[in-house]
């Protein structure tokens, strides 16, 4: 039996639709929700991602302030711009579009963003709250994965979830968020011996490695839910995931497609974080989220 396709595009639209009345309520109180996107350099893919975020914002009434800086911009100059945005009451969310040019430390840049405006959820304070189980602005891609699983009616309690990939943007926070849902979690990575032994034991398999076709049908338990986070450009120009969809679809119970699965959900969760950040600042930001903010 073919796997049920988890339609991230349709679910993302429902998430965005649900944000419209929240944005309208804020606007009625004089709060015009705004997210600022800082892009450094001229990476072609990042332009596409920024346009997608702008379109999502337009749908729900969130304005996007895009700041484009040349690759020659110094770290100090980027930090100055972020400091200005931190102190701008009209800006409710800030994100720095990845990838950054060579020589930039993404951790150091993320540390310059007010945690209460960190809608990507990458600031150490927000990741720390994730460990505590009190995250207000969770990383968007793992949050989107959870929303896909929830929408499919997959109860994570007591399930064995295997996360392949240990990045700080997806793999590590994904594992923490699954643990918070009472799942038993195994994290695999490039140094894991006998990867198929782990993936075949997974009730839920989340793959985020950037290695096209890493997981095939022989590595998946029958009926498992397989979430493909990878987005890779094939030699013929097609977008493909980290999962060999053709072979996995005949064995898995659920499968997220590439494109149209996790990608749209990441953007939708970014918009949800932006609206939440604006709500937290009206009438005021919770004290336990403040850091890097302007004095006075």
N, C-alpha and C positions, 0 to 999 in steps of 0.2 A: 504494500500500500504506500502511495506517495506521501511524503511529509506534508503537513499543513504549513502553508507559507505564512509567515508572520509579516503582515503588510505594514511596514513602518511608515510609509507615505500616508496611508489613510489614517492611521492612529495619530500621527503628528498633526494632521489637519484638525482632528478632534481636540487635541491638546490646545492648539492655537485658538480654535473656536471658543473653548472654555475660558481663555484668557481675555477675550473681548470685553465681557461685562466688568471684569476686574479693572481693566485699563480705563473703561468708561467711568467707573466709580471714582478712581483717582483723578481723572480729568475734571469731574464734577466738583472736586475739592481743590481744584487749581493746580494739580500735580500732572505735568505733562511728561510721561515716562520717556527717558532717553538713555540709550546705551552708546558708549563711545568705543569705537574699534580702532586700535592703533596698529598700523601695518608698517613694518620697517623692511625696506628692500623691495625687490621687484619679482618675487617668486610668482610664477604664473598661476599655480594652483591656489595660492592664498587669495588671489584676486577673485577666483571663482567662489571660494568659500565666503568671502566678505559679501559678495553680491547676493548669495543665498540668504545670509543673515539679514541683510537689508530688506530683501523681499518679504521675509517672514515678519519683520518688524512692521513693515508697511501694512500687512494684512490685519494686524491687531491694534494699530494706532500707536506703536512705539517708534519713536524717531531714532535714527542712527546718525551719530556724528563720527564720520570716518576721518582719521588723521593719517595721512600718508607721508612717511619720512624716507629719505633716500638711504641706501645701504651704507653710505659714508657717515651717517648719523652716529655720534658717540653714545656710549652707555649713559654718560652724564646728561646728555641732551634728552634722551628718552626718559630718564628719571625725572627731569624737570617738567616734561610734558605730563607725565603721570601725576606728579605732585599738583599741578594745576587742575587736573581733572578730579583728583581726590577732594580738592577744596571747592569745586564748582557745585553748588547746590542743585543746579539744573541737570546734572549728570548723575544717574542712579546706578548705572552699571558700566564697568570698564573691562575690556579684554584686550590683550595683546595677541594679535594673530600669529600663529606659528606656521612655518618655521621662521626663526630669526636668522639673520645673516651670521656667518661664521665669526666666532669670537665673542658672541653674546652668551651669557649664562642665563637660561630661562628661569632658574630658581631665583637668581638675584633680581631679575626683572619682576617676577611675580611678587617678590617680597615688597616691592615699592607700591603695590596697589592696596588701597584701603580694603581690608577684608570684607567690609560691608558692601563694597561695590564690586567685589571679585566674582563676577558672574560665571567665570569658567570654573571656579572652585579650586584653584591651584595654589592659593596662598597657604603657607604653613599653618596659619591659625584655622583656616577652614578644613584642611586635611586633619589637623589635630582634633577638631570637633567630630570629624568622621570617625576617628578612632574611638571617641567617647560615645558615639551613637547619638550626637546632638547636632548634626550638620543642618545648617539653614540654607546654605548654597552649595549643594553637592556637585562634584564634577559631572558635566553634562552627559558624556557618553555612557558611563555606568548607570546614571539615573535613567537614561533612555532605554538601556537594556532591561532594567527592572520593570519599567513601564510596559515594555513589550511582553515580558513574561506574565505580568499581572493581567494584562488585557487578554492573554490567551488562557487565563484561568489556571496557570501552573503554580501550585502551592509549593513553595521552596522549603518549608519546614521538613526537617529530617532527610532532605534530599542530599545526594552527593553531587556537589558542583565542582567542576574542574575548570580552572581558568588557565589558559595557555597564553603566557605573556605576563611580564612583571613591570610594565612601564608605570610611571607615577601618574600618568594621565588616564590610564584605563585599568591595567592589570591589578595593581595594588589596591586602588580604591574599590574596584569591582569586588575583590575578595572580601574587603571589610564590609561592604554593603550586603553581600550575600550572608556573611556570618551574622550580621544584625537581623537577618530574616530567619535565623535558626537553621541555616543550611550547614552541612559539613563541607569544608572547602579545601581543595588541593590546588596549589599554584605550581604550574610547570613552566619551564623556560628553556633557553637554548642549551643549558648544561644538564637538563634532565635526561637520565638514562632510561631507555625503553619507554618513550613517550606513549606509544599505543597501549601499553599496559594500563596507564592512567586514564587515557581518554575513553577506552572501552568500558571503564567502570563508572563513567559519569552519567547521572540522570540528566544533568544540565551541563552542557559544554559551551564555554565562552572562549572564542579564539581571537586574539588580538596581537599578532606578531609582525605583520607586514611581509609575510612570506606566502606568496600566492600558491594555492593548492596544497598547503601543508597537511591538511586533514582530508583523508578520503574515506569512503564508505567502510573500509575494513577496520577503521580506527574508531568507529562509532557504535555504541550500544543500540540495539533495536529499540525504537520508540523514544529515544532520547530527544531532548530539546537542544538544538544546536544554534548558537548565536554567533554569526560571523561579523566581527567588527572590522576586519581588514578591508582596505580599499587600495587596490593596486592597478597599475596601468599595464595591460598585456601588450605583447609585441604588435598586435593588430589594432591597438588603440582602445580596446574594450576595457571597462572597469570590471575587475574580478576581485573576489575576496580571498581570504586565507583558507577557505574551505572549497574542496572540489564539489561544487553543488550538484553536479549530475550524479555522481556516485553516492553522495550522502543522502540526497533526496529520496532514494529508494529504500533507505534503511531507517532514517530518523523519523521521529514522530512530528517534530516541528523544526522548521528551518527559516532563518531570516535571510532574505536575498541580498545580493549586492549587484547593482545599486537598489535602493528602495527599502532597505531594512533599517539598520541602526543609524545611517547617515541622517535621514530626515528627523529622526527622534533626537539626535544630538542638538540640532538647531532648535527644535521645539522646546527642549529642556533649557537651552540657553535663554529663550524668551521667557519661560516660566521663572527662571532665576532672576531675570531682569525685573519682572513685575513684582516678584517677592521682595527684591532689594528695595524697590520704590515703596512698597507697603511698609517695610520695616523702618524706613526713614520718615514715614508719615503716621503719627505726628513726630516721631523721633526714632533714631536707631537704638536698638537694644545695647546696653552698655557692654555686654560680654562679646559683642562683635566689633567693638571699636578698637582701632589700632591704626597707626599711620594717618590719623585724621588731623585736621587743622585745629590748632588751639584757639580758644576764644569762641 
